[in-house]
Amino acid sequence: MTRWIFLGDESRRQFVRWILRDAPEMPDEEKSLTIRRGQKPFEKSVKDNQILISTYYLPPGIEIFVPAYSDDMNINTEAFDKCAIFEMFPFGKESTEDLARLLESSKKSSPMLLFVLTDTVCDEEADSLVGLQSYKKFLLKKERDVLVARDESDVAEILHWHRPLAADLIKQIRRELGDINRNFDEFFDAYDRFLAEQKIGGCLSEPIKNKIVSFSTIKGKSHIWMNYRDAAGKILFPANSGGLNGAIEIYCDALFRTAEENTLASFIWDVSEDKARLFEKLKNAFTEGMQTPKKFRGFLNPDEYNSEHIYKSLVRRGGRFSGISEEFLEEYEKFVSRTAREIVTSELEVHTRKLKEMIQ
């Protein structure tokens, strides 16, 4: 069942006349009207100040609701599949535009919106015809769907109208791109706040960094740098939260937090899978980027990796691994504050570019 709601000026009543054909009377315009498929040409009943008409002139699978004029701006359209805004000459009335903006700005589920321009003027009224054509171009330029109704022969086309799927996708992608671009502007500030938080009590705080390069990290192990890297990796890439999971959440906010609850982006890219993929990308980049510098490739012997005193003497200035702790932590901080940010930014740009390509 496709449920239509007719809004706009009095030309919607003219369209109802065309649907009902030889109806004996037109319903009172101060009452709301529902038209349903019936077994007879015309049957009318009134209940609770609402008029119900059933007619076999209405195509199967369609129901039409026409509110009283005074109710146009207060009707909840969520229950309807399609909405027609009717307008006759003079076209481009302010009341029509106000109604259209109200429907298009609604954050609730909205019906598909169609503008129906009713052309009932005579051929000699050239000014009216010019007005219709120019207004139709104006609506199309604003990416609004529009059809012209001239007589009964246009009823079927309008009642069976359906916006092409491609047009729906293009409109939604454009809306989401606008949201993503705004979120992108906020992304860098959000990442700066994330880094500030990490320096206070997270992966960049002094206690965490000291723990990474402590004796407990390499005790019983022969390679200092590799074990620093393993310890740092556990801090940056825990299973659930903490570390760079915070950066991934900032990324998700930028890409998937839009005005729509069920975004097209979250349909194209499964959010959980996309987060897991970015997590692995960051993890692999850390492993590959934190390779042992040539000067620190030596190994510890059992006496060295089992003695905290000897370990500290080896990493102090003048020791065999002098400067290893400082150099590792410098690369570690650079990865979190620069490399990880660049990777996340690149992913956002790639996703945004793919959305743009879909509407080109």
Solvent accessible surface area in square Angstrom, and as a share of the most:
residue,aa,sasa,rsa
1,M,157,0.70
2,T,36,0.21
3,R,75,0.28
4,W,0,0.00
5,I,0,0.00
6,F,0,0.00
7,L,1,0.00
8,G,14,0.14
9,D,21,0.11
10,E,102,0.46
11,S,1,0.01
12,R,0,0.00
13,R,9,0.03
14,Q,50,0.22
15,F,0,0.00
16,V,0,0.00
17,R,107,0.39
18,W,23,0.08
19,I,4,0.02
20,L,1,0.01
21,R,155,0.57
22,D,104,0.54
23,A,26,0.20
24,P,105,0.66
25,E,92,0.41
26,M,52,0.23
27,P,8,0.05
28,D,67,0.35
29,E,79,0.36
30,E,111,0.50
31,K,52,0.22
32,S,14,0.09
33,L,0,0.00
34,T,20,0.11
35,I,0,0.00
36,R,109,0.40
37,R,111,0.41
38,G,10,0.10
39,Q,161,0.72
40,K,109,0.46
41,P,56,0.35
42,F,40,0.17
43,E,76,0.34
44,K,80,0.34
45,S,59,0.38
46,V,86,0.49
47,K,153,0.65
48,D,116,0.60
49,N,99,0.51
50,Q,96,0.43
51,I,5,0.03
52,L,60,0.30
53,I,0,0.00
54,S,22,0.14
55,T,0,0.00
56,Y,90,0.34
57,Y,47,0.18
58,L,0,0.00
59,P,23,0.15
60,P,95,0.60
61,G,39,0.37
62,I,8,0.04
63,E,18,0.08
64,I,1,0.00
65,F,31,0.13
66,V,0,0.00
67,P,0,0.00
68,A,6,0.05
69,Y,59,0.22
70,S,87,0.56
71,D,55,0.29
72,D,18,0.09
73,M,94,0.42
74,N,124,0.63
75,I,46,0.23
76,N,96,0.49
77,T,15,0.09
78,E,82,0.37
79,A,65,0.50
80,F,21,0.09
81,D,65,0.33
82,K,13,0.06
83,C,0,0.00
84,A,0,0.00
85,I,0,0.00
86,F,0,0.00
87,E,0,0.00
88,M,58,0.26
89,F,94,0.39
90,P,81,0.51
91,F,32,0.13
92,G,41,0.40
93,K,54,0.23
94,E,136,0.61
95,S,75,0.48
96,T,5,0.03
97,E,29,0.13
98,D,50,0.26
99,L,6,0.03
100,A,0,0.00
101,R,124,0.45
102,L,83,0.41
103,L,20,0.10
104,E,91,0.41
105,S,80,0.52
106,S,49,0.32
107,K,186,0.79
108,K,128,0.54
109,S,83,0.54
110,S,57,0.37
111,P,14,0.09
112,M,35,0.16
113,L,21,0.10
114,L,0,0.00
115,F,1,0.00
116,V,0,0.00
117,L,0,0.00
118,T,3,0.02
119,D,13,0.07
120,T,71,0.41
121,V,42,0.24
122,C,71,0.43
123,D,127,0.66
124,E,141,0.63
125,E,79,0.35
126,A,57,0.44
127,D,119,0.61
128,S,8,0.05
129,L,58,0.29
130,V,102,0.59
131,G,22,0.21
132,L,2,0.01
133,Q,83,0.37
134,S,63,0.41
135,Y,19,0.07
136,K,61,0.26
137,K,143,0.61
138,F,91,0.38
139,L,0,0.00
140,L,93,0.46
141,K,176,0.74
142,K,94,0.40
143,E,73,0.33
144,R,16,0.06
145,D,25,0.13
146,V,13,0.07
147,L,39,0.19
148,V,16,0.09
149,A,0,0.00
150,R,119,0.44
151,D,60,0.31
152,E,94,0.42
153,S,93,0.60
154,D,25,0.13
155,V,16,0.09
156,A,55,0.43
157,E,99,0.45
158,I,1,0.01
159,L,1,0.01
160,H,108,0.48
161,W,28,0.10
162,H,117,0.52
163,R,29,0.11
164,P,83,0.52
165,L,131,0.65
166,A,64,0.49
167,A,30,0.23
168,D,38,0.20
169,L,62,0.31
170,I,56,0.28
171,K,43,0.18
172,Q,37,0.17
173,I,2,0.01
174,R,106,0.39
175,R,124,0.45
176,E,0,0.00
177,L,13,0.06
178,G,23,0.22
179,D,18,0.09
180,I,0,0.00
181,N,67,0.35
182,R,144,0.53
183,N,10,0.05
184,F,30,0.12
185,D,110,0.57
186,E,90,0.40
187,F,3,0.01
188,F,80,0.34
189,D,83,0.43
190,A,20,0.15
191,Y,0,0.00
192,D,72,0.37
193,R,142,0.52
194,F,11,0.05
195,L,17,0.08
196,A,51,0.40
197,E,107,0.48
198,Q,24,0.11
199,K,119,0.50
200,I,146,0.74
201,G,66,0.64
202,G,16,0.16
203,C,3,0.02
204,L,6,0.03
205,S,5,0.03
206,E,105,0.47
207,P,97,0.61
208,I,48,0.24
209,K,19,0.08
210,N,88,0.45
211,K,130,0.55
212,I,1,0.01
213,V,20,0.11
214,S,34,0.22
215,F,23,0.10
216,S,85,0.55
217,T,17,0.10
218,I,0,0.00
219,K,115,0.49
220,G,42,0.41
221,K,96,0.40
222,S,43,0.28
223,H,15,0.07
224,I,2,0.01
225,W,3,0.01
226,M,84,0.37
227,N,21,0.11
228,Y,0,0.00
229,R,35,0.13
230,D,75,0.39
231,A,23,0.18
232,A,0,0.00
233,G,16,0.15
234,K,155,0.66
235,I,41,0.21
236,L,0,0.00
237,F,15,0.06
238,P,38,0.24
239,A,97,0.75
240,N,133,0.68
241,S,84,0.54
242,G,44,0.42
243,G,10,0.09
244,L,0,0.00
245,N,21,0.11
246,G,25,0.24
247,A,0,0.00
248,I,4,0.02
249,E,82,0.37
250,I,25,0.13
251,Y,0,0.00
252,C,12,0.07
253,D,72,0.37
254,A,3,0.02
255,L,0,0.00
256,F,25,0.10
257,R,119,0.44
258,T,23,0.13
259,A,73,0.56
260,E,59,0.26
261,E,171,0.77
262,N,129,0.66
263,T,7,0.04
264,L,15,0.07
265,A,0,0.00
266,S,38,0.25
267,F,174,0.72
268,I,62,0.32
269,W,40,0.14
270,D,70,0.37
271,V,50,0.29
272,S,81,0.53
273,E,123,0.55
274,D,6,0.03
275,K,64,0.27
276,A,57,0.44
277,R,100,0.37
278,L,0,0.00
279,F,32,0.13
280,E,84,0.38
281,K,90,0.38
282,L,0,0.00
283,K,82,0.35
284,N,79,0.40
285,A,27,0.21
286,F,4,0.02
287,T,60,0.35
288,E,123,0.55
289,G,57,0.55
290,M,5,0.02
291,Q,107,0.47
292,T,18,0.10
293,P,34,0.21
294,K,165,0.70
295,K,137,0.58
296,F,7,0.03
297,R,136,0.50
298,G,34,0.32
299,F,132,0.55
300,L,8,0.04
301,N,72,0.37
302,P,77,0.49
303,D,103,0.53
304,E,21,0.09
305,Y,40,0.15
306,N,83,0.43
307,S,29,0.19
308,E,84,0.38
309,H,138,0.62
310,I,59,0.30
311,Y,6,0.02
312,K,87,0.37
313,S,46,0.30
314,L,19,0.09
315,V,22,0.13
316,R,130,0.47
317,R,231,0.84
318,G,75,0.72
319,G,20,0.19
320,R,130,0.47
321,F,5,0.02
322,S,44,0.28
323,G,27,0.26
324,I,0,0.00
325,S,14,0.09
326,E,116,0.52
327,E,50,0.23
328,F,0,0.00
329,L,29,0.14
330,E,106,0.48
331,E,56,0.25
332,Y,0,0.00
333,E,54,0.24
334,K,70,0.30
335,F,10,0.04
336,V,0,0.00
337,S,38,0.24
338,R,138,0.50
339,T,45,0.26
340,A,0,0.00
341,R,50,0.18
342,E,101,0.45
343,I,28,0.14
344,V,0,0.00
345,T,19,0.11
346,S,51,0.33
347,E,9,0.04
348,L,0,0.00
349,E,83,0.37
350,V,43,0.25
351,H,6,0.03
352,T,10,0.06
353,R,126,0.46
354,K,97,0.41
355,L,0,0.00
356,K,87,0.37
357,E,101,0.45
358,M,93,0.42
359,I,35,0.18
360,Q,177,0.78
